[in-house]
């Protein structure tokens, strides 16, 4: 049986409830099959936390990324260390995952650190967005720093200010109204208008 056929069977197993076939795919030599097996088991709600933990250490980034995505519903499976993964898409997914679930202080600190210091803009962007989703005041200083980052980061950082109030937030939004990037300006306008702020067009 070809790898393509095996992957098809694993994917189909996730829809038919064939747990045995899906679980066999976890140990296949092909990374796409392993990733599909994780998704199939997750779809059936039969993936185990230990299986996700093992997949987070897989040599292939697609498997790690898939495991992180599925770890959203497993808050006891730690993913914050993958904010420093060698693959930026795995790191980006780790930030997204943390923003979608309750986080520990260690995880919050990891997101704050990634927002302000990660060498890849896409990860800083995702981390700022996650801090906004979490809405913890301890993350606000990092989001404010991100408001002065590259355009793509600024766009997300401005939106991440939504849960917060205060003078620093107001000033950041007002400054964003004159940003060089039109999407940053637009995002600031979206947030300011519901707050009832007066500003010049």
Secondary structure, 3 states (H helix, E strand, C coil): CCHHHHHHHHHHHHHHCCHHHHHHHHHCCCHHHHHHHHHHHHHCCCCCHHHHHHHCCCCCHHHHHHHHHHHHHCCCCCCHHHHHCCCHHHHHHHHHHHHCCCCCHHHHHHHHHHHHHCCCHHHHHHHHHHHHHHCCHHHHHHHHHHCCCCHHHHHHHHHHHHHCCCHHHHHHHHHHCCCCCHHHHHHHHHHHHHHCCCCCC
